[in-house]
Amino acid sequence: MPDFPKNRATLSKGSGALLILAIILASLNLRPAVTSLGSLLDLVIGDLQMNGFVAGMITGIPPLCFALLGPLAPRLAGKRGPELVVASAMGAVLLGIALRAVAPGTGFFLLCTALALAGIAVGNILMPVLVKRWFPGKIGIVTGAYTTAVALGASGVAGVAVPVNQMLGGNWRVGLGFWAILALLALVLWLLVYFGMRNQIAAQQQHLASNSNDAAGIGPMSKNATAWGVALFFGGQSAVAYIFMGWLPKIFIDLGVSPAFAGSLLAILLGVGVPLSFVMPALAAKFSNQAPLVIFNGAVGIIAIIGMLLAPVQGAVLWAVLLGICGSNFPLALTMIGLKARTAAGVSKLSTFGQSAGYLLAFPGPFLVGVLHETSGSWVAPMWLIAGLIVFQTLVGIMAGRPRYIEDTQLEQVR
């Protein structure tokens, strides 16, 4: 492991605990705006009289928004620091969720959803930056904590969105707006962090400004082999994840599983990711080369795909569990972002490039699955596409997992 530069602004135990809690609470808000809508989409479509194209756009647009809006995060964080920007991101999520609940029509609903997704995009990019900035010696543990929170926010809300909506009277506006409370809690906590730690944050900003050449000396990520490895790996696993979040229940239903059971299979897949989101980053941080973890996840994913083709009903639970294990490539990819750069400035550049390029690569995945199913009339071709994506993410993940850092490319050029 490299010798990371020491943090110039030391954290007290109280400040450190408060910051970790704030990171976890923000991470809990990085998926509910998406998963709560998916659970209630039929009600929204009926009430707002959306056509099929608009409904499909809503389900497929999150990764595209993450790709396009994520690069704004480092620029916004440059002057005041990522802490204030994350607080603002939580405010955007809060407003987006709350306002779309009272949207009079489709246009305003889409605009408010985009606002929430913008806040999520910024949060996606800045979480690894905050971890590297304040906890450089505990990247695996803290990354595990926040990626577990992301998984909980996704699976938990997906599982309870319908019951919560029914408990609140069955009105989708109340059911969707309810999750603004979670964003409000995160906003309040991040404001406490920002104003309570403003001296330490200012010291960090001053230190980073005095070492701004660290980031400039790395060079463009688009010409960095290690950065491309991370970006391709992130994109491959994101494509598979969004395919299953959007299509898994329908795939299983068409293969012979009841609708209720198909919904529970998605919950199982997402639920398996909760403990693995904590375990995987800790494991990854102990390996100088993360390739063995990538290979294991890829092999498990291929077994699940073959099983779904040969015995979809008989082994449905097992296949969902195996796909959930394969899905732990998400926290693994986020951990790599923190491990493949020596400085917080480097992590910021790698996080921006890796996630933005990755989400952009992932965007066509769910649409291609739909096109293949529509044209072939079966799920065989889409399943082989998913298998190909798993093989792809495994191969590029092996490249990304090598014990190299984005700064190494620049050093080689100097030599």
ABEGO torsion letter per residue (X at the ends): XBBBBBBABBBBAAAAAAAAAAAAAAAAAAAAAAAAAAAAAAAAAAAAGBBAAAAAAAAAAAAAAAAAAAAAAAAAAAAAEAAAAAAAAAAAAAAAAAAAAABABAAAAAAAAAAAAAAAAAAAAAAAAAAAAABAAAAAAAAAAAAAAAAAAAAAAAAAAAAAAAAAGGBAAAAAAAAAAAAAAAAAAAAAAAAAAAAAAAAAAAAAAAAAAAAAAAEBAAABAAAAAAAAAAAAAAAAAAAAAAAAAAAAAAAGBBAAAAAAAAAAAAAAAAAAAAAAAAAAAABABAAAAAAAAAAAAAAAAAAAAABAAAAAAAAAAAAAAAAAAAAAAAAAAAAABABAAAAAAAAAAAAAAAAAAAAAAAAAAAAAAAAAGBAAAAAAAAAAAAAAAAAAAAAAABBBBAAAAAAAAAX
